[in-house]
Amino acid sequence: MENKMITLIRKQASPFTVNYPYQLNNGGVNPQIIFQGTANGRLSEKQVPVEVFNWLKAYTSTFQSGMLVIKESTDEEVQELVESIPNAKEMNKVILTIDEIKPMIGTGNQNVLKKALNDLVKDISDENTVKEVKSYIYKTAIELGVDSSAKRKVICDWIGYNYEDVADNFDKTIE
């Protein structure tokens, strides 16, 4: 198992760095693994040794917060490791790329958006995971721009913010 590699994916557009603090078993020095972020529909994927994966699982909230998600594997040992992380499979489904969020925000009216947002988190039982997903969608919506104040209000209500307090955050024109 120690020579196995696990593929991790960065779905967000911003870069993410893993600074593994130990020497690898194969003799490699403390690795720094940089995920460039997803751009133009291309996911940022990197294979990491199982020891790095186990360290991320045990000592960070990287998987619970959706900073990285785990690519599905047919390897049974890898599947067991993935299943040992609470909500890992749910995070794979609910952390969306910008290309997946754009149509959700831009298509339909505020009622369609409200249903899509609620459907996104309906199967997640962990409160912290729900907060992470909502925060990610909110930040991405601000970055992308939202075309109507009704949709902006739906997003703010969904995350639990008072729209009047944060309305200025959305002052970016839609692209």
C-alpha positions in Angstrom: 0.0 0.0 0.0 2.9 2.4 0.6 3.7 2.7 -3.1 0.2 3.5 -4.1 -0.8 6.9 -5.5 -4.1 8.6 -5.0 -5.4 11.2 -7.5 -6.6 14.5 -5.9 -8.5 17.2 -7.8 -8.7 20.9 -7.2 -12.1 22.0 -8.5 -11.9 25.6 -7.5 -10.2 28.1 -9.8 -7.7 29.4 -7.3 -4.4 27.6 -6.7 -3.9 25.4 -3.7 -0.6 24.2 -2.2 0.0 21.1 0.0 3.2 21.5 2.1 3.9 17.9 3.4 6.1 18.4 6.4 7.9 15.0 6.4 10.3 13.1 4.2 8.6 10.6 1.9 9.2 6.9 2.4 10.8 6.6 -1.0 13.5 9.1 0.0 11.9 12.3 -1.4 12.3 15.4 0.6 9.4 17.3 2.1 7.3 17.8 -1.0 5.3 20.8 -2.0 2.4 19.8 -4.2 0.9 22.7 -6.1 -2.6 22.5 -7.6 -3.0 25.3 -10.2 -6.8 25.3 -9.9 -9.4 24.4 -12.5 -9.4 26.6 -15.6 -11.2 26.5 -19.0 -12.9 23.3 -18.0 -9.7 21.4 -17.2 -9.5 20.0 -13.7 -6.3 20.4 -11.8 -5.3 16.8 -10.9 -2.2 15.5 -9.1 -1.3 12.1 -7.9 0.0 12.0 -4.4 1.5 9.2 -2.4 -0.7 7.5 0.2 1.4 8.9 3.0 0.6 12.4 1.9 -3.1 11.5 1.5 -3.2 10.0 5.0 -1.5 13.1 6.5 -4.0 15.4 4.8 -6.8 13.2 6.1 -5.5 13.1 9.7 -4.1 16.6 10.2 -6.0 18.9 7.9 -9.6 19.7 6.9 -8.7 19.7 3.2 -11.2 17.1 2.3 -14.0 18.2 4.7 -13.8 21.7 3.3 -13.6 20.7 -0.3 -10.3 22.3 -1.0 -9.4 19.0 -2.7 -11.6 16.1 -3.7 -10.6 12.5 -4.4 -10.8 11.1 -7.9 -12.8 7.9 -7.9 -10.6 4.8 -8.2 -11.3 1.1 -9.0 -8.5 0.1 -6.5 -10.2 -1.4 -3.5 -7.6 -0.2 -1.0 -8.0 3.4 -2.3 -11.7 3.1 -2.1 -11.4 2.0 1.6 -9.3 5.0 2.3 -11.8 7.4 0.7 -14.7 5.8 2.6 -12.8 6.5 5.8 -13.2 10.2 5.3 -16.6 11.6 6.4 -18.6 13.2 3.6 -15.8 12.7 1.0 -18.2 11.3 -1.7 -20.7 14.1 -1.0 -18.0 16.7 -1.4 -17.0 15.2 -4.8 -20.6 15.9 -5.9 -21.2 19.3 -4.3 -17.9 21.1 -4.9 -18.5 22.4 -8.4 -16.2 24.0 -10.9 -16.8 27.6 -12.1 -18.1 26.2 -15.4 -20.7 24.2 -13.4 -21.7 27.1 -11.2 -22.1 29.7 -14.1 -25.2 28.0 -15.6 -26.7 27.5 -12.1 -26.5 31.2 -11.4 -27.2 32.5 -14.9 -30.0 30.2 -16.0 -33.6 30.7 -15.0 -35.1 32.9 -12.4 -34.5 33.2 -8.6 -36.8 30.3 -7.9 -34.8 28.0 -10.2 -31.6 29.1 -8.4 -33.1 28.6 -5.0 -34.1 25.0 -5.8 -30.6 24.3 -7.3 -28.9 25.7 -4.2 -31.1 23.7 -1.8 -30.6 20.5 -3.9 -26.9 21.0 -3.7 -26.7 20.6 0.1 -29.8 18.5 0.8 -28.0 15.2 1.3 -25.2 16.6 3.5 -25.7 15.9 7.2 -22.5 17.5 8.5 -23.2 21.2 9.4 -19.6 22.3 8.9 -19.5 20.7 5.4 -22.7 22.6 4.5 -21.2 25.8 5.7 -18.1 25.2 3.6 -20.1 24.5 0.4 -22.3 27.5 1.0 -19.3 29.7 1.5 -17.6 28.4 -1.6 -20.8 29.0 -3.8 -21.2 32.5 -2.3 -17.6 33.5 -3.0 -17.8 32.1 -6.5 -21.1 33.9 -7.2 -19.4 37.2 -6.2 -16.5 36.4 -8.4 -18.7 35.6 -11.4 -21.3 38.3 -10.9 -25.0 37.7 -10.5 -27.3 39.3 -13.0 -30.3 40.2 -10.8 -30.8 41.5 -7.3 -33.5 38.7 -6.7 -30.9 36.0 -7.3 -28.4 37.9 -5.2 -30.9 37.9 -2.3 -31.6 34.2 -2.8 -27.9 33.4 -2.5 -27.5 35.7 0.6 -30.6 34.1 2.3 -29.3 30.7 1.5 -26.0 31.3 3.2 -27.6 33.2 6.0 -26.4 36.8 5.3 -28.5 39.9 5.3 -28.6 41.0 1.7 -28.6 44.7 2.6 -25.3 44.2 4.5 -23.4 42.5 1.7 -25.1 43.8 -1.5 -22.0 45.8 -2.4 -20.0 42.6 -2.7 -21.9 41.8 -5.8 -21.1 45.0 -7.7 -19.3 43.3 -10.5 -20.9 43.1 -14.0 -21.6 39.7 -15.3 -19.3 38.5 -18.0 
